[in-house]
Structure formats: C-alpha cells, structure tokens
Amino acid sequence: MAEGQARLQSLSEEYTKLQQELQAAVQSQQKLEAQSQENTNVQKEFERLKDGENIYKMVGPVLLKQDKVEAESTVKGRLEFIGKERARTEDQIKETQDKLEKKKGEIIQAQAGLQPGGGAPGKVAAKA
C-alpha cells in the first residue's frame, strides 16, 4: 500500500512539473506572437515610407540613422527567426500536452490500484 502511495506521489510530482513546462512554453509562444506582430507592423511602416525618408534605430539612449535596405533586411530576418521559433514552440507544446495526457492515465491507473479490491480497472467484483 505504501509503495502504491509513493508511486502516486511521484506521478503527481511529474505531472505538476509537466504542467509548469507547458505553462512556460505557452508564455514563450505568446511572447513570440507579440514580437511577430510588432515586427510585422514595422514592416508595414517600411512599405509606407516614401523615397528619401529617414529610418532611425534606437541604440541605448541614442537614435542612429539606418539604411532602409539594412533595416528591412533586419526585420525580415527577425520575422523568419520568430516564425521558426513559433513552430518549434508549438511542437514543444503539443509534445508536452501528449506527455500530460499519458501521465494523467498513469495517475488514474495508480489510483485505481489503491482502491479497495482494485487493481484491475474495468472489472466488477462478482457478488456471492
């Protein structure tokens, strides 16, 4: 009985850890989405610029003039990187959700094993 309780406790701790991993991945995904939106807006602003208008980049407390081609290239590179990271994070979220479901099943089995007369879920004890 104590062995079953220890197993259930261990499974519960693993489940909690997986929930924390999932939460961190979702937060990361949200942050990447915000960055993507911000960079997309910058890209739209570049499209509205007229020839001869200046682009400035903030470096610390200073605004530095930046070449339009260089600025557009930087933003495009960021968007590509963010897209790849979002895909990787989405895969991580799906994987963690799958692990959570598997762990949940293990916890249910462990709980069923601790029930009086339990051990084989789905079988009903015959009445005499």
PASEBA-1860 file (N, C-alpha, C; in nm, 3 decimals):
! residues 128
1> MAEGQARL> 0.082/-0.119/0.000/0.000/0.000/0.000/0.087/0.125/0.000 ~ 0.191/0.126/0.085/0.280/0.242/0.092/0.354/0.261/-0.040 ~ 0.385/0.148/-0.105/0.454/0.155/-0.234/0.363/0.223/-0.338 ~ 0.236/0.189/-0.335/0.140/0.249/-0.427/0.124/0.398/-0.401 ~ 0.122/0.437/-0.275/0.111/0.580/-0.239/0.234/0.655/-0.287 ~ 0.353/0.594/-0.270/0.476/0.659/-0.313/0.477/0.676/-0.465 ~ 0.429/0.576/-0.536/0.422/0.584/-0.683/0.325/0.694/-0.725 ~ 0.212/0.701/-0.659/0.113/0.804/-0.690/0.170/0.943/-0.663
9> QSLSEEYT> 0.241/0.957/-0.553/0.304/1.086/-0.520/0.406/1.125/-0.626 ~ 0.486/1.028/-0.668/0.587/1.052/-0.772/0.522/1.093/-0.903 ~ 0.417/1.024/-0.942/0.346/1.057/-1.065/0.284/1.197/-1.058 ~ 0.232/1.230/-0.942/0.171/1.363/-0.924/0.276/1.473/-0.937 ~ 0.394/1.450/-0.883/0.502/1.548/-0.893/0.547/1.564/-1.039 ~ 0.556/1.453/-1.110/0.594/1.458/-1.251/0.487/1.533/-1.332 ~ 0.361/1.509/-1.299/0.251/1.577/-1.367/0.258/1.728/-1.345 ~ 0.286/1.768/-1.222/0.298/1.911/-1.189/0.414/1.973/-1.265
17> KLQQELQA> 0.525/1.901/-1.273/0.641/1.951/-1.348/0.606/1.971/-1.495 ~ 0.534/1.876/-1.552/0.493/1.887/-1.692/0.398/2.004/-1.713 ~ 0.310/2.028/-1.616/0.220/2.143/-1.625/0.299/2.274/-1.626 ~ 0.403/2.280/-1.545/0.488/2.400/-1.542/0.561/2.418/-1.674 ~ 0.609/2.309/-1.732/0.676/2.316/-1.863/0.579/2.366/-1.969 ~ 0.456/2.316/-1.965/0.355/2.359/-2.061/0.326/2.508/-2.045 ~ 0.313/2.553/-1.923/0.285/2.694/-1.897/0.399/2.781/-1.950 ~ 0.523/2.740/-1.928/0.638/2.816/-1.977/0.639/2.821/-2.130
25> AVQSQQKL> 0.606/2.709/-2.194/0.603/2.705/-2.339/0.493/2.794/-2.395 ~ 0.378/2.795/-2.329/0.267/2.880/-2.375/0.305/3.028/-2.359 ~ 0.369/3.062/-2.249/0.413/3.201/-2.229/0.515/3.240/-2.336 ~ 0.604/3.150/-2.367/0.702/3.175/-2.472/0.633/3.197/-2.606 ~ 0.532/3.116/-2.634/0.456/3.127/-2.758/0.387/3.263/-2.766 ~ 0.332/3.308/-2.655/0.264/3.438/-2.651/0.363/3.552/-2.675 ~ 0.480/3.540/-2.616/0.584/3.642/-2.633/0.629/3.648/-2.780 ~ 0.647/3.531/-2.840/0.685/3.526/-2.981/0.577/3.585/-3.071
33> EAQSQENT> 0.452/3.560/-3.036/0.340/3.616/-3.114/0.342/3.768/-3.108 ~ 0.367/3.823/-2.990/0.374/3.969/-2.974/0.491/4.026/-3.055 ~ 0.606/3.958/-3.051/0.722/4.004/-3.127/0.694/3.997/-3.277 ~ 0.627/3.893/-3.320/0.593/3.878/-3.460/0.502/3.992/-3.505 ~ 0.402/4.021/-3.424/0.308/4.128/-3.457/0.381/4.262/-3.465 ~ 0.468/4.287/-3.370/0.545/4.412/-3.368/0.632/4.426/-3.493 ~ 0.701/4.321/-3.530/0.788/4.326/-3.647/0.708/4.335/-3.777 ~ 0.591/4.273/-3.780/0.504/4.284/-3.897/0.457/4.429/-3.913
41> NVQKEFER> 0.425/4.493/-3.801/0.385/4.634/-3.806/0.499/4.723/-3.855 ~ 0.620/4.693/-3.813/0.737/4.769/-3.859/0.753/4.751/-4.009 ~ 0.736/4.629/-4.056/0.748/4.600/-4.198/0.643/4.680/-4.278 ~ 0.522/4.689/-4.226/0.416/4.767/-4.293/0.453/4.915/-4.297 ~ 0.515/4.963/-4.189/0.559/5.103/-4.185/0.665/5.128/-4.292 ~ 0.754/5.034/-4.311/0.857/5.049/-4.415/0.794/5.063/-4.553 ~ 0.686/4.987/-4.577/0.619/4.993/-4.707/0.556/5.129/-4.732 ~ 0.517/5.197/-4.624/0.454/5.328/-4.639/0.554/5.443/-4.655
49> LKDGENIY> 0.681/5.414/-4.627/0.782/5.519/-4.637/0.800/5.565/-4.781 ~ 0.819/5.693/-4.795/0.848/5.749/-4.928/0.999/5.752/-4.947 ~ 1.040/5.759/-5.072/1.184/5.768/-5.101/1.241/5.892/-5.035 ~ 1.357/5.876/-4.976/1.425/5.988/-4.914/1.392/6.006/-4.767 ~ 1.291/5.936/-4.715/1.260/5.948/-4.573/1.360/5.865/-4.493 ~ 1.390/5.913/-4.374/1.494/5.850/-4.292/1.436/5.745/-4.198 ~ 1.518/5.646/-4.169/1.487/5.544/-4.070/1.590/5.555/-3.960 ~ 1.542/5.553/-3.837/1.632/5.560/-3.723/1.615/5.437/-3.637
57> KMVGPVLL> 1.727/5.395/-3.580/1.730/5.277/-3.493/1.776/5.324/-3.356 ~ 1.704/5.282/-3.253/1.742/5.320/-3.118/1.848/5.224/-3.065 ~ 1.962/5.279/-3.029/2.071/5.202/-2.970/2.099/5.266/-2.835 ~ 2.052/5.200/-2.730/2.063/5.261/-2.598/1.978/5.387/-2.595 ~ 2.033/5.498/-2.547/1.956/5.622/-2.543/1.969/5.706/-2.670 ~ 2.033/5.652/-2.773/2.066/5.731/-2.893/1.992/5.676/-3.015 ~ 1.943/5.767/-3.100/1.885/5.727/-3.228/1.992/5.739/-3.336 ~ 2.016/5.630/-3.408/2.114/5.630/-3.516/2.042/5.612/-3.649
65> KQDKVEAE> 2.088/5.687/-3.748/2.030/5.675/-3.882/2.069/5.539/-3.939 ~ 1.971/5.473/-4.006/1.997/5.341/-4.061/1.950/5.337/-4.206 ~ 2.024/5.264/-4.286/1.991/5.247/-4.427/1.861/5.166/-4.438 ~ 1.773/5.204/-4.530/1.643/5.138/-4.546/1.659/4.991/-4.581 ~ 1.749/4.959/-4.672/1.770/4.820/-4.713/1.817/4.736/-4.594 ~ 1.908/4.792/-4.517/1.960/4.720/-4.399/1.848/4.699/-4.296 ~ 1.767/4.802/-4.273/1.658/4.793/-4.176/1.555/4.689/-4.221 ~ 1.519/4.692/-4.348/1.422/4.594/-4.400/1.476/4.452/-4.390
73> STVKGRLE> 1.604/4.437/-4.419/1.667/4.304/-4.410/1.666/4.254/-4.266 ~ 1.695/4.342/-4.173/1.696/4.304/-4.031/1.558/4.259/-3.986 ~ 1.456/4.334/-4.022/1.320/4.299/-3.982/1.277/4.168/-4.047 ~ 1.310/4.149/-4.173/1.275/4.025/-4.243/1.343/3.906/-4.175 ~ 1.470/3.924/-4.139/1.542/3.817/-4.068/1.480/3.785/-3.935 ~ 1.438/3.889/-3.863/1.372/3.867/-3.734/1.243/3.788/-3.752 ~ 1.164/3.826/-3.853/1.037/3.757/-3.876/1.060/3.610/-3.911 ~ 1.162/3.581/-3.988/1.193/3.441/-4.021/1.232/3.363/-3.895
81> FIGKERAR> 1.318/3.425/-3.813/1.362/3.361/-3.690/1.243/3.336/-3.597 ~ 1.158/3.437/-3.582/1.042/3.425/-3.494/0.948/3.316/-3.545 ~ 0.931/3.308/-3.677/0.846/3.204/-3.734/0.897/3.065/-3.702 ~ 1.028/3.046/-3.712/1.087/2.915/-3.680/1.072/2.883/-3.532 ~ 1.093/2.984/-3.448/1.079/2.964/-3.303/0.935/2.932/-3.266 ~ 0.841/2.998/-3.331/0.699/2.971/-3.304/0.665/2.827/-3.340 ~ 0.715/2.779/-3.453/0.689/2.641/-3.494/0.751/2.543/-3.394 ~ 0.873/2.573/-3.351/0.941/2.486/-3.254/0.865/2.484/-3.122
89> TEDQIKET> 0.819/2.601/-3.079/0.746/2.611/-2.953/0.612/2.540/-2.963 ~ 0.546/2.551/-3.078/0.419/2.482/-3.098/0.438/2.331/-3.088 ~ 0.546/2.279/-3.146/0.577/2.137/-3.135/0.602/2.097/-2.990 ~ 0.673/2.184/-2.919/0.702/2.159/-2.777/0.572/2.155/-2.696 ~ 0.480/2.245/-2.726/0.352/2.248/-2.655/0.274/2.118/-2.681 ~ 0.268/2.076/-2.806/0.196/1.952/-2.839/0.258/1.832/-2.770 ~ 0.391/1.826/-2.772/0.462/1.715/-2.708/0.434/1.711/-2.558 ~ 0.437/1.828/-2.495/0.413/1.835/-2.351/0.269/1.798/-2.319
97> QDKLEKKK> 0.174/1.840/-2.403/0.034/1.803/-2.381/0.016/1.652/-2.392 ~ 0.085/1.590/-2.488/0.078/1.444/-2.501/0.135/1.375/-2.376 ~ 0.247/1.427/-2.327/0.308/1.370/-2.206/0.213/1.384/-2.086 ~ 0.145/1.501/-2.079/0.050/1.523/-1.969/-0.065/1.422/-1.974 ~ -0.116/1.397/-2.093/-0.226/1.300/-2.107/-0.181/1.160/-2.066 ~ -0.061/1.124/-2.107/-0.007/0.992/-2.072/0.010/0.982/-1.920 ~ 0.066/1.087/-1.861/0.088/1.087/-1.716/-0.045/1.082/-1.642 ~ -0.145/1.151/-1.695/-0.279/1.151/-1.634/-0.334/1.009/-1.632
105> GEIIQAQA> -0.316/0.936/-1.742/-0.359/0.796/-1.748/-0.288/0.710/-1.646 ~ -0.158/0.734/-1.630/-0.081/0.658/-1.531/-0.131/0.687/-1.389 ~ -0.165/0.812/-1.363/-0.215/0.850/-1.230/-0.349/0.781/-1.204 ~ -0.435/0.779/-1.305/-0.567/0.714/-1.289/-0.549/0.565/-1.261 ~ -0.454/0.503/-1.332/-0.428/0.360/-1.308/-0.373/0.337/-1.167 ~ -0.284/0.425/-1.124/-0.227/0.411/-0.990/-0.335/0.430/-0.884 ~ -0.426/0.525/-0.906/-0.534/0.547/-0.810/-0.628/0.427/-0.806 ~ -0.654/0.369/-0.922/-0.741/0.251/-0.928/-0.677/0.134/-0.853
113> GLQPGGGA> -0.546/0.125/-0.860/-0.475/0.018/-0.791/-0.480/0.033/-0.640 ~ -0.501/0.156/-0.592/-0.507/0.180/-0.447/-0.647/0.160/-0.391 ~ -0.748/0.150/-0.478/-0.886/0.132/-0.431/-0.900/-0.006/-0.366 ~ -0.983/-0.015/-0.263/-1.004/-0.146/-0.200/-1.059/-0.245/-0.302 ~ -0.994/-0.358/-0.313/-1.036/-0.461/-0.407/-1.004/-0.423/-0.550 ~ -0.929/-0.314/-0.568/-0.897/-0.266/-0.701/-0.776/-0.337/-0.758 ~ -0.727/-0.283/-0.863/-0.611/-0.344/-0.926/-0.636/-0.366/-1.072 ~ -0.755/-0.413/-1.103/-0.789/-0.434/-1.242/-0.905/-0.341/-1.278
121> PGKVAAKA> -0.874/-0.223/-1.330/-0.981/-0.131/-1.364/-1.071/-0.188/-1.472 ~ -1.201/-0.160/-1.458/-1.293/-0.206/-1.559/-1.356/-0.340/-1.525 ~ -1.306/-0.407/-1.421/-1.364/-0.536/-1.381/-1.445/-0.515/-1.255 ~ -1.562/-0.569/-1.254/-1.651/-0.556/-1.140/-1.642/-0.685/-1.058 ~ -1.631/-0.669/-0.927/-1.623/-0.786/-0.840/-1.759/-0.857/-0.841 ~ -1.755/-0.989/-0.851/-1.878/-1.068/-0.853/-1.933/-1.078/-0.712 ~ -2.066/-1.063/-0.701/-2.130/-1.075/-0.571/-2.166/-1.221/-0.546 ~ -2.143/-1.265/-0.423/-2.169/-1.405/-0.391/-2.307/-1.425/-0.333
END
